[in-house]
Amino acid sequence: MNFLAKYKKIFLIIGFLAVVVLLGYSIYKLFFKQAVIIAPLPTGTTTIPGELPTSGIGGQQISTTTGPGGVPISPGIPQTPTPTVSPTAQGGITKVTSLNSGPSLASILSADGQSVQYYNKTDGKFYKIDKNGEAVPMSDKIFHNVDQVTWAPNTNKAVLEYPDGSNIVYDFSTNRQVTLPKHWEGFDFSTDSNQLVSKSIGVDPDNRWLLVSAADGSKARALEFIGENADKVTSSWSPNNQSVAMYTKGVDYNRQELFFVGLNGENFKSTIVEGRGIESQWTAKGDKLLYSAYNDSSDLKPKLWLVNAQGDSIGSGRTDLEINTWADKCTFGGTQELYCAVPDSLERGAGLFPEMADKTQDSLYRINLTTGTKQLIAVPDGKYNISNLVVSKDQGQLFFTDKTTQEIYKISLK
């Protein structure tokens, strides 16, 4: 009895531990240990140790579908269909055709209204794309390192600006070249291509003027004193010849007042612009102004507006087009249509820092200026950051420059 009493507790502990181990193993076997099931081999299939199964003699062959490039497509796995690329702009992915190779500058619709002409930055020549898509030199003359080109409306002459401040006017119809003063800048041609408006920027702010001259720089006369406000004045000759420049004045953080400068000291009405960073384009008739500006309500992104800009109607009919892009990424097609390259995404502050959009991908929209309706017309077949948008006279072709490669492309609209 003494012996049993002495070891009773020890036997109980050992028994308890044995029960715990047994229960633990049972739980593990029931819930965690996975059974290994050896599936029987298909009839007629043999295996060799260390090798994959081989089909038996006369065994059934399994057909394997292959995709582009011969890559096998696993049976039963849905495949994403290749997007269809349309030859014309129908609202989806649209074929893009390259028109040149190498960097270009200042592409513009040529006089025939069906093609473009441009400056080739590689060889220093000006070219026009002919009806066969070939680049034909506009002149044998070479212009090295042109920094900026301002075309006349007739597209036969242009002001060429160089990095050292030199300026020339070149007439491609006569091959005549004229040198302009170095302290002139900010050029724009009159509607008939026979006159120039520019800013004369003297070293002394008291000698800074907005002036107008003949296209060759002769007969210059001062229009307005601009002094220390030269950066607020933009040369912009309206198609109806009403005004030749615009001047902006800050109202508050989110607004500016826009004034129009005429040839004869006219006192035109002004208009309020909802934002800063103004970029603008005249409509074909010069009766309205398209502009982009940014403010707090647009997350500092550029937004397009249209406003009346002629006579007593200046400032009326202001319309928010509800599109976030810059005015210089748009072009007019006739009097009723506006074509714009719109970034697929824009970060807050892109209006204040436009370089934030240098790598964005653009899609193309058409806006009816009468009804205000907007339509996605093309998603270019490739990643393009679009600038220098130009539409042919019959609105059959849309030309643009890719900002990254600086090469020229076209899309067929119909």
C-alpha positions as CSV (number, residue, x, y, z in Angstrom):
1,M,0.0,0.0,0.0
2,N,2.8,2.3,0.9
3,F,4.4,1.5,-2.4
4,L,1.2,2.3,-4.4
5,A,0.6,5.4,-2.5
6,K,4.1,6.5,-3.1
7,Y,4.0,6.2,-6.9
8,K,0.3,6.8,-7.5
9,K,0.9,10.5,-8.4
10,I,3.7,9.5,-10.8
11,F,1.5,7.0,-12.6
12,L,-1.3,9.6,-12.9
13,I,1.1,12.2,-14.4
14,I,2.5,9.6,-16.9
15,G,-1.0,8.6,-17.9
16,F,-2.1,12.2,-18.3
17,L,0.8,12.9,-20.6
18,A,0.1,9.8,-22.7
19,V,-3.5,10.9,-23.2
20,V,-2.4,14.4,-24.2
21,V,0.1,13.0,-26.8
22,L,-2.5,10.6,-28.2
23,L,-5.1,13.3,-28.5
24,G,-2.6,15.7,-30.1
25,Y,-1.6,13.2,-32.7
26,S,-5.2,12.4,-33.5
27,I,-6.0,16.1,-34.0
28,Y,-2.9,16.5,-36.2
29,K,-3.8,13.5,-38.3
30,L,-7.4,14.6,-38.7
31,F,-7.0,18.3,-39.6
32,F,-3.4,19.0,-40.8
33,K,-1.8,16.0,-42.3
34,Q,-2.6,15.8,-46.0
35,A,-3.1,12.5,-47.5
36,V,-0.9,11.6,-50.4
37,I,-3.0,10.1,-53.2
38,I,-1.2,8.3,-56.0
39,A,-3.3,8.6,-59.1
40,P,-3.3,5.6,-61.4
41,L,-1.5,6.2,-64.7
42,P,-3.6,6.4,-67.8
43,T,-4.0,3.2,-69.7
44,G,-1.2,2.7,-72.2
45,T,1.2,5.1,-70.5
46,T,4.6,4.1,-69.1
47,T,7.1,5.9,-67.0
48,I,10.8,5.7,-66.8
49,P,12.3,6.6,-63.4
50,G,13.6,10.2,-63.6
51,E,11.7,11.0,-66.8
52,L,8.3,12.4,-67.8
53,P,5.6,10.0,-68.9
54,T,5.7,9.0,-72.6
55,S,2.6,8.2,-74.6
56,G,2.1,4.6,-75.6
57,I,2.2,3.4,-79.2
58,G,-0.8,4.7,-81.0
59,G,-1.8,6.9,-78.1
60,Q,-4.2,9.8,-78.7
61,Q,-2.4,13.1,-79.6
62,I,-3.4,16.3,-77.7
63,S,-3.6,19.4,-79.9
64,T,-2.0,22.5,-78.4
65,T,-3.2,25.9,-79.6
66,T,-0.5,28.5,-80.1
67,G,-0.7,32.3,-80.0
68,P,1.2,35.0,-81.8
69,G,4.9,34.0,-82.1
70,G,4.1,30.4,-81.5
71,V,3.7,30.7,-77.7
72,P,1.5,27.9,-76.4
73,I,-1.9,28.9,-75.0
74,S,-2.9,26.7,-72.0
75,P,-6.3,25.0,-72.6
76,G,-9.1,26.4,-70.5
77,I,-7.3,29.8,-69.7
78,P,-9.2,32.8,-71.2
79,Q,-6.9,34.9,-73.5
80,T,-7.2,38.7,-73.7
81,P,-8.0,39.4,-77.4
82,T,-5.7,41.7,-79.3
83,P,-7.3,45.2,-79.5
84,T,-8.4,46.1,-83.0
85,V,-6.6,49.1,-84.5
86,S,-8.8,51.1,-86.7
87,P,-7.4,52.8,-89.9
88,T,-9.6,55.9,-89.2
89,A,-10.6,57.7,-86.0
90,Q,-13.8,55.9,-84.7
91,G,-13.4,56.6,-81.0
92,G,-11.0,53.6,-80.3
93,I,-7.4,52.7,-80.9
94,T,-6.4,54.3,-84.2
95,K,-3.5,53.8,-86.6
96,V,-0.8,56.4,-86.5
97,T,1.4,57.0,-89.5
98,S,4.9,58.5,-89.3
99,L,5.7,61.2,-91.8
100,N,9.3,61.9,-91.1
101,S,12.3,60.7,-89.1
102,G,14.4,62.9,-86.8
103,P,13.5,65.9,-84.7
104,S,11.3,68.7,-86.2
105,L,10.2,72.1,-85.2
106,A,7.1,74.3,-85.9
107,S,5.0,72.1,-88.1
108,I,2.1,74.0,-89.7
109,L,-0.6,73.4,-92.2
110,S,0.8,74.1,-95.7
111,A,-0.9,76.5,-98.2
112,D,-2.7,73.7,-100.0
113,G,-4.6,72.9,-96.7
114,Q,-3.8,69.2,-97.0
115,S,-0.3,68.6,-95.7
116,V,2.3,70.1,-93.3
117,Q,5.6,71.9,-93.6
118,Y,8.3,72.1,-90.9
119,Y,11.9,72.8,-89.9
120,N,14.2,69.8,-89.7
121,K,16.5,70.2,-86.7
122,T,18.9,67.6,-88.0
123,D,19.9,69.1,-91.4
124,G,18.7,72.7,-90.9
125,K,16.3,72.7,-93.8
126,F,12.6,73.4,-94.2
127,Y,10.4,70.8,-95.8
128,K,6.9,70.2,-97.0
129,I,5.2,66.8,-97.1
130,D,3.8,66.2,-100.6
131,K,0.7,64.2,-101.6
132,N,2.8,61.0,-101.7
133,G,4.0,61.5,-98.2
134,E,7.5,62.5,-99.2
135,A,9.4,65.4,-97.6
136,V,10.3,68.0,-100.3
137,P,12.7,70.9,-99.4
138,M,11.1,74.3,-99.5
139,S,14.5,75.9,-100.1
140,D,18.1,74.7,-100.7
141,K,19.2,77.2,-98.0
142,I,20.4,75.7,-94.6
143,F,19.4,77.5,-91.4
144,H,21.6,76.1,-88.6
145,N,20.3,75.9,-85.0
146,V,17.0,77.7,-85.3
147,D,15.5,78.0,-81.9
148,Q,12.0,79.3,-82.7
149,V,9.9,79.7,-85.9
150,T,6.9,82.1,-86.3
151,W,5.0,81.4,-89.5
152,A,3.0,84.0,-91.5
153,P,-0.6,83.0,-92.2
154,N,0.3,82.5,-95.9
155,T,3.0,80.0,-94.8
156,N,5.4,81.4,-97.4
157,K,7.5,83.4,-94.9
158,A,8.6,83.1,-91.3
159,V,10.5,84.8,-88.5
160,L,13.5,82.6,-87.5
161,E,14.9,83.2,-84.0
162,Y,18.4,81.9,-82.9
163,P,19.8,81.2,-79.4
164,D,22.1,84.2,-79.6
165,G,19.2,86.5,-80.0
166,S,19.6,87.0,-83.8
167,N,16.4,87.2,-85.8
168,I,15.7,87.0,-89.6
169,V,12.6,87.0,-91.8
170,Y,12.9,84.6,-94.7
171,D,10.5,84.6,-97.7
172,F,10.4,81.1,-99.2
173,S,8.5,82.3,-102.3
174,T,11.3,84.8,-103.2
175,N,14.3,83.2,-101.2
176,R,14.8,86.7,-99.7
177,Q,16.3,87.1,-96.2
178,V,16.1,90.2,-94.0
179,T,17.7,90.7,-90.6
180,L,15.7,92.1,-87.7
181,P,17.1,93.9,-84.6
182,K,18.3,91.5,-81.9
183,H,16.3,93.4,-79.2
184,W,13.0,92.5,-80.9
185,E,11.1,89.5,-79.7
186,G,7.6,88.0,-79.4
187,F,6.7,88.1,-83.1
188,D,3.3,87.6,-84.8
189,F,2.2,88.3,-88.3
190,S,-0.8,90.2,-89.5
191,T,-3.7,88.4,-91.2
192,D,-2.4,89.3,-94.7
193,S,1.2,88.4,-93.7
194,N,2.5,91.9,-94.6
195,Q,3.0,93.3,-91.1
196,L,4.6,92.2,-87.9
197,V,3.9,93.0,-84.3
198,S,6.7,92.5,-81.8
199,K,8.2,93.8,-78.5
200,S,11.2,96.0,-78.6
201,I,13.1,95.2,-75.3
202,G,15.7,97.8,-74.6
203,V,18.3,97.5,-71.8
204,D,16.6,100.4,-70.1
205,P,13.0,99.6,-69.0
206,D,12.1,103.1,-70.1
207,N,12.9,102.0,-73.7
208,R,10.6,99.0,-74.0
209,W,7.7,99.2,-76.5
210,L,5.1,97.2,-78.3
211,L,5.6,98.0,-81.9
212,V,4.3,97.2,-85.4
213,S,6.3,97.2,-88.6
214,A,6.3,95.9,-92.2
215,A,7.1,92.2,-92.5
216,D,10.7,93.0,-93.4
217,G,11.1,95.1,-90.2
218,S,10.8,98.5,-92.0
219,K,8.4,101.3,-91.2
220,A,8.4,100.4,-87.5
221,R,6.2,102.5,-85.1
222,A,5.6,102.3,-81.4
223,L,2.1,101.3,-80.3
224,E,2.3,101.1,-76.5
225,F,4.9,101.6,-73.8
226,I,5.4,98.4,-71.9
227,G,8.3,99.2,-69.6
228,E,8.7,96.6,-66.9
229,N,5.6,94.8,-67.9
230,A,7.0,93.2,-71.0
231,D,6.5,89.7,-69.6
232,K,2.7,90.4,-69.2
233,V,2.3,91.4,-72.9
234,T,1.7,88.8,-75.6
235,S,1.8,89.6,-79.3
236,S,-1.3,88.1,-80.9
237,W,-2.7,89.5,-84.1
238,S,-6.4,88.7,-84.3
239,P,-7.8,87.3,-87.6
240,N,-10.3,90.2,-87.8
241,N,-7.5,92.8,-87.3
242,Q,-9.2,94.3,-84.3
243,S,-6.3,93.8,-81.9
244,V,-2.6,92.9,-82.2
245,A,-1.6,92.0,-78.6
246,M,-3.0,91.1,-75.1
247,Y,-2.0,92.4,-71.7
248,T,-2.8,90.6,-68.4
249,K,-3.2,92.2,-65.0
250,G,-3.6,90.2,-61.7
251,V,-7.0,90.6,-59.9
252,D,-6.4,88.1,-57.1
253,Y,-4.8,84.7,-56.7
254,N,-7.3,82.9,-58.9
255,R,-8.2,85.6,-61.5
256,Q,-6.6,87.9,-64.0
257,E,-7.9,90.7,-66.2
258,L,-7.2,90.4,-69.9
259,F,-6.9,93.6,-72.0
260,F,-6.8,93.8,-75.8
261,V,-4.4,96.3,-77.6
262,G,-5.4,97.7,-81.0
263,L,-3.5,99.4,-83.8
264,N,-4.8,102.9,-83.1
265,G,-5.1,103.2,-79.4
266,E,-8.6,101.9,-79.2
267,N,-10.1,101.5,-75.7
268,F,-11.4,98.0,-75.9
269,K,-13.3,96.3,-73.1
270,S,-11.4,93.8,-70.9
271,T,-12.5,90.3,-69.7
272,I,-11.9,88.4,-66.5
273,V,-10.0,85.1,-66.8
274,E,-10.6,82.5,-64.2
275,G,-7.1,81.6,-63.4
276,R,-3.4,82.1,-64.3
277,G,-0.9,80.7,-66.8
278,I,-3.0,81.9,-69.7
279,E,-2.4,80.3,-73.1
280,S,-4.8,81.4,-76.0
281,Q,-5.8,80.9,-79.6
282,W,-8.1,83.0,-81.8
283,T,-11.0,81.3,-83.6
284,A,-10.9,81.5,-87.4
285,K,-13.1,84.6,-87.5
286,G,-11.4,86.3,-84.5
287,D,-14.7,86.8,-82.7
288,K,-13.9,84.4,-79.9
289,L,-10.8,83.5,-77.9
290,L,-10.0,80.0,-76.7
291,Y,-7.8,80.0,-73.6
292,S,-6.5,77.7,-70.9
293,A,-5.8,78.7,-67.3
294,Y,-5.5,77.1,-63.9
295,N,-6.8,77.9,-60.4
296,D,-7.6,76.3,-57.1
297,S,-11.0,74.9,-58.2
298,S,-9.3,73.0,-61.0
299,D,-6.6,71.5,-58.7
300,L,-4.2,73.8,-60.4
301,K,-4.7,71.9,-63.7
302,P,-5.1,73.8,-67.0
303,K,-8.8,74.1,-68.1
304,L,-10.2,75.2,-71.4
305,W,-12.5,78.2,-71.7
306,L,-14.1,80.0,-74.7
307,V,-15.2,83.7,-74.5
308,N,-16.4,86.4,-76.9
309,A,-13.6,88.7,-77.8
310,Q,-14.9,91.2,-80.4
311,G,-16.3,94.7,-80.0
312,D,-18.9,95.3,-77.4
313,S,-19.4,91.6,-76.8
314,I,-15.9,91.2,-75.3
315,G,-16.1,89.2,-72.1
316,S,-19.6,87.8,-72.7
317,G,-20.6,84.2,-73.4
318,R,-17.8,82.8,-71.2
319,T,-18.0,79.0,-71.4
320,D,-16.2,76.4,-69.4
321,L,-15.4,73.6,-71.9
322,E,-14.8,71.2,-68.9
323,I,-11.6,69.8,-70.4
324,N,-8.2,69.7,-68.6
325,T,-5.6,70.5,-71.2
326,W,-3.6,73.5,-72.6
327,A,-4.9,75.7,-75.5
328,D,-1.7,75.1,-77.4
329,K,-2.6,71.4,-77.6
330,C,-5.7,72.3,-79.6
331,T,-6.5,73.3,-83.2
332,F,-9.7,74.6,-84.9
333,G,-11.4,72.7,-87.7
334,G,-13.4,75.3,-89.6
335,T,-15.6,77.6,-87.4
336,Q,-17.5,75.0,-85.4
337,E,-15.1,72.2,-84.5
338,L,-12.2,72.2,-82.0
339,Y,-9.7,69.2,-81.8
340,C,-7.7,68.8,-78.7
341,A,-5.0,66.4,-77.3
342,V,-6.1,65.6,-73.7
343,P,-3.7,63.9,-71.3
344,D,-5.1,60.6,-70.0
345,S,-4.1,61.7,-66.5
346,L,-2.9,65.0,-64.9
347,E,-1.5,65.5,-61.4
348,R,-2.5,68.4,-59.3
349,G,-0.4,71.4,-60.0
350,A,0.3,70.6,-63.7
351,G,-0.9,74.0,-64.8
352,L,1.7,75.6,-62.5
353,F,4.4,73.2,-63.5
354,P,3.7,72.1,-67.2
355,E,6.7,69.8,-67.2
356,M,4.8,67.4,-65.0
357,A,2.9,66.4,-68.1
358,D,5.9,65.9,-70.4
359,K,5.6,62.1,-70.2
360,T,1.8,61.7,-70.2
361,Q,-0.1,59.9,-72.9
362,D,-2.7,61.8,-74.9
363,S,-6.0,60.9,-76.5
364,L,-7.8,63.0,-79.1
365,Y,-11.2,64.7,-78.6
366,R,-13.5,66.8,-80.8
367,I,-15.6,69.6,-79.3
368,N,-18.5,71.1,-81.1
369,L,-18.3,74.8,-80.2
370,T,-22.0,75.4,-80.9
371,T,-23.5,72.6,-78.8
372,G,-20.6,72.1,-76.4
373,T,-20.6,68.3,-77.0
374,K,-17.3,66.5,-76.6
375,Q,-16.4,63.2,-78.3
376,L,-13.4,60.9,-77.9
377,I,-12.3,60.4,-81.5
378,A,-9.0,58.5,-81.3
379,V,-6.7,56.7,-78.9
380,P,-3.4,56.8,-80.8
381,D,-1.8,53.4,-81.5
382,G,1.2,54.0,-79.2
383,K,2.2,56.3,-76.5
384,Y,2.4,59.9,-77.8
385,N,2.7,63.2,-76.0
386,I,1.0,65.4,-78.6
387,S,1.9,69.0,-79.6
388,N,1.6,71.1,-82.8
389,L,-1.9,69.7,-83.5
390,V,-3.0,70.5,-87.1
391,V,-6.1,69.5,-89.0
392,S,-6.4,69.5,-92.8
393,K,-8.8,71.9,-94.5
394,D,-11.2,69.1,-95.3
395,Q,-10.9,67.7,-91.8
396,G,-9.8,64.4,-93.2
397,Q,-6.3,64.3,-91.6
398,L,-5.0,65.2,-88.2
399,F,-1.3,65.9,-88.0
400,F,0.7,66.2,-84.7
401,T,4.3,66.2,-83.3
402,D,5.3,63.8,-80.6
403,K,6.9,65.9,-77.9
404,T,9.3,63.1,-76.9
405,T,10.7,62.2,-80.3
406,Q,9.8,65.5,-82.0
407,E,8.7,63.5,-85.1
408,I,5.6,64.2,-87.1
409,Y,2.7,61.8,-87.4
410,K,-0.8,61.7,-88.9
411,I,-4.2,60.1,-88.1
412,S,-6.9,59.7,-90.7
413,L,-10.2,61.2,-89.5
414,K,-12.3,59.7,-92.3
